[in-house]
Structure formats: C-alpha cells, structure tokens
Amino acid sequence: MTRARLILLLLGPVPIVAGALALSTWARPSSSPGVTGNHVLAADEPHREAPTSKTEVQARIESHLTVACQETAEQLRPQLGKECAVLIREPFVLAGDMSEADLDQWHQTTIAPAAKALGRSYFRKAPTLPITVLLFSGEASYDRYAKQLFNESGISVYGYYKPDRRTLVMNISTGGGTLIHELTHALIDFDFPQVPDWFNEGLASLYEQCRFKPADSGIEGLPNWRLPGLQQAIQKQELGTLEAMMAGSEFRGKNI
C-alpha cells in the first residue's frame, strides 16, 4: 500500500463509508426482508490482460502458486461433490453449483478485472497463495454448503470472507458487488496483513456498487445501500469521529 494512497484514503471517502458500516446491518437479520442486490457494471471495452515480463523469482512464485492451486482444487472436489464444478484461474480457485462456463464468466467479467484494478490502484504485493472463491447460485445452496463445509450459518445473506482459509463464500444471486467487497479483503491480506478493521471494511465498501472503466483504466465506486444509513447518522449528529474510529479496538460498536 503506497503512502500516497493511504493518505488519500484517510482524507477521502473511507472514513465516511466506514461510519456507515457501523450504522448498517451486514449480518443476516432475524426476520428475512427482501434482499437488495448490488451489482458491477461492465466497461464499454472488454478486459484484456497486459503483457508482463517474468523474472526468475516471479517464475518460482508462479510455479509454487500453480501447484498450490491444483492441490486446493483437488481437495475441494470431493468436499463439494458432483453437483459443483471446480475451476482454476490462478491465483483463484473457483467452485460452485454451476457450470465451468458460468464460473469462468464470473472470473472474466468480475473477479479478474476487479483484482487487476484494485491491485493497480492500491497494492504492491500480488497474491502468492490460492484464493478460493465459492459461488453458490442461490440462498438455499449457499446455506447448505456453508453448513456442510464450515458448519456455519446466519453470517450474511450476501456472502463473507474466511481469512484463515483465504476463502470467499458467496450467495452470488445477490449480485457481484459483495463479491468485490470480499475480494478486497482477500487481496489486502497479502499487501497489508495488519490492516485495521475500519480501514479494511471502509476500502472494501467503496466498491460494492461499481463500474469498470474502459481500456483497463480502473474501477469506480458508485453509491450503494450504505448511503441512506450514513446520511441519517449525519442528520441526527450520531456519526462518530474519525479519531474515535481509528483509536477504538472494536470497530463495529455503536456510533464508532
């Protein structure tokens, strides 16, 4: 993370978005109202990989990553069963209850361009270990596999990131915005492993609703579902200070 980017984010929209996080409900509510999806708008031009030159060190890292991705995929296949496809797109291992073509489409249109844009904008270190992306087609299969694989339930209607396993677990029927949010967590782990919660969540929240700029020129955050909560907190003068948010050990407390 470059110093210039860090200063820009501190003085820019991240504290505001992070304040909205503290006032908005991310976890699954006790009663289940309609879930509002969030989406990623494609650029006018297709994503293209830029040519790169590889050093010997880079070649060794990529070779290690290739083997690690293959091992991760082989471990996933029996755990998920025949209903799910598994696809390797380094550094990502994608899996879910859909076809390989559908998984590849999510990679081409959302995951790859988002990872490239975020890496170019914010990060110096690329992933050196596999990132597993589990994409489930609806709430029923999402709930079932979260329980089957991790004995977890009720964490979020959209999806979540498991940092100890470098794994995204997604109900992809809610849209690709949350996928990019959780992907940001996975990518920042390699570049800024000691990132504080408020910064981590604030950066990820910027792109829950977004569009890719043409000609691989980046990613643009758009207003998302957190904005009304933020506006209400400002109007009621309930928004905590930046100093309190940065100094506090519990980011998700009331009015941090």
N, C-alpha and C positions, 0 to 999 in steps of 0.2 A: 504494500500500500504506500504510494508516494506521499511525501509530506504535503505537497500542494493539494492533493485530493483530500487528505484528511482535514486540512484547514477549511477547504471549500465546503465539505460536508458538515463540519461543525457549525459553520456560519450560515449554511444553506437550509434546505428543507428537512434534513434528517431529524433535528430536534422536534420540529412540528409534527412530523409523521410519527415519531416515537411517542410523543404525547398522546396522539390519537390512539395508539396501540394500548396504552394504559387504560383508556376510557372505552374501548371497544371490546366486544366479546369474540374471542377467537375459537375457544373450545366449543364443543357441541352443547347446545342449550338443553335444559331439562325437557322442555316441550319443543317439538320439532317444527318451526315455521318454515315457510318456503325458503330454500337456499338460493341466494343471489350468486350467479356465476361471475367469474371475472375472466377477461379474455386478452388475447395477444393479437394485435393487428399486424399483418404482414406488410413488408415494404413492397414498393412497386416492382423492384427487381429481385430476382432470386438470390439466395445466399450462395456465395462462392468462397471456397477455401483459397486463401492466399498461398502462393508458393513459399516454402521455407527451406533454408539450408541447415543441415544437421551436423553438429559437432559429434565427436566420439562419445562425449559424456551424454549428450542428448540421445544418441543411438542406444547406449546402455540402459538409460532410464526407460526408453520406449520399449526395449526388449523385455525388461522386467515387468513393465506395465502390461504388455501383451500376455505374458504367462499368467500374471495375477488375474487379469480379466477372464481368461479361459478357465482358470480354476474356480473363480466366482460363479461363472455361468454353469459349470458342471455341478457345483453344489446346489444351485437354485433349481435345476430341472427336476430332480426327484422330490424336492420340497414342495414345488408348486403343482406337479402332476401334469398330465397330458392336456388339460384344459388350457394351459398357459403356454405362450411362446416365450423364448429367450433369445435375445439378440445382442451381440457385442458391437459397440461403436466406441472404441477407446476415446477417453478413459471411462466411458459409461457402459454398464451392463444393464440393458433394458429388459423388462419382463412384465407379463400381464395377461389377462384373459382376452386377448385379441390376437389377430394375425401378425406375423412378422412384418408384413407390409404396413399395417397400421402403426406398429411400434416404430418402424423406420420413418414413417411420415411425421410422427411426433418429434423424432430426432431431427429431421431435416428442417421442419418449419418452426420449431420452438427451442429445443434443447441446444442444438449446435449453434444457431445464431445468437442465442442469449448468452451462452458460455463465452463465445468469441467476443461479443460486445462488452460484457462485464469484465472479462479479462483485459481487454484493451483499455478500458476506462479506469479500472481500479486496482488490478492485481499484477504483481511482478512474478509470482510463482504459480506455475500451472500444476494441476493435479498429477501426483506421481503414484497414486494408488487408485484402484477402481472405485467409482461411484455407482452404486446400484440404484436404479430408478424403477420402482414398481408402479405400473399404471393399470388401474382397475376400472372397468368400463362403467360401473355404477355403484351406488351405495351398498347394495347387497353383497356384491363380490368384494368390495373394499373392506367392509366389516368382517366378512368371513375370513379373508386371508390375513388381515391384521391380527385376528384372534388365533388363527392356525399357525402363523409364522412366529408371532411375538407375544401371544397371549395378552393382547392389548385391545381395548375397546373404549369408545367415547372420547377419544383425544381431540378430534376435529372432524367436522363434516367435509372438509376440503382435502386435507392431507397434512402430513407432518414429516419432519426430518429426524432421523435417529443418528446423532453424531458418533456414537460408539460403534456403529456398523457402517457409517458413511452411506446410509440408505434413505431414499425418499419413498414414502408410502402415500400414494395419491388416489383420490376419487376423481378421475380425470373428467368425468361427466360434468363437473362444476366449472370447467374451463382451464386454460393454460396459465392463467395469472398466478395462481397459487403454486403451480409447478415452478415458475421462475422465482417466486419468493423462496421456496425451499432449496432450489438450486443455488441461490445466492449463499445460503448458509453452508452448503457443501463446498463451494468454491473458496469462500473466505477462510475456511478451516486450514487450507494449505498455505495461504498467504499471511494470515493474521490469526494464529491459533488462540491467542489470548484476548481476542476481541471482547469488549464488554457487551453485555446483553442489549443495552439500549442502542448501541451503535449497530450491532448485528441485525436486530429487528428493524431498526429505522431504515438501514440501507435496503434490506430485503423488501420492505413495504413500499418503497418507491416505485416498484415495477410490477405490482400485482395487476394493474391495468396498464397496458403499454403498447407501443408500436415500434417496429424496427424501421430504422431509417434506410433509405435506398443506398445502393452501392456499398453495403457493408460499413456504413459510416457511424453505426452506433444504435443505441436504444433510447427511447424517450418515454418517461413515465407520464401517465395520464391520471386525472382524478379518479379515485377508487372509492370503495364502500366505507373507508375510514373517515372521509372528509366531513360528513354530517356530524359525527361524534366530536371531531376536533372543533368545528365551528360552534357547536353547542357549548363545549367546555370554555371556549374563548368568551362567548357572550355572557356566560354565567360567572366568569372570572374564576374558574375552577382549575385552570391549567397550571400545573406545577412549573417551577422554574428550571431552566437548563442546569443550573448549579446543583439543585437538589437531585435531578435525574442522574447526573454524572457522578455525584458523590454517594448515592444510595446503593446499598448492596442488593436490594430487592427491586428490580425494575418494574415488575408487574403489579405493584401495590397501587392503592387508590391515589389518584392525583399526583403521581410522581413527576 
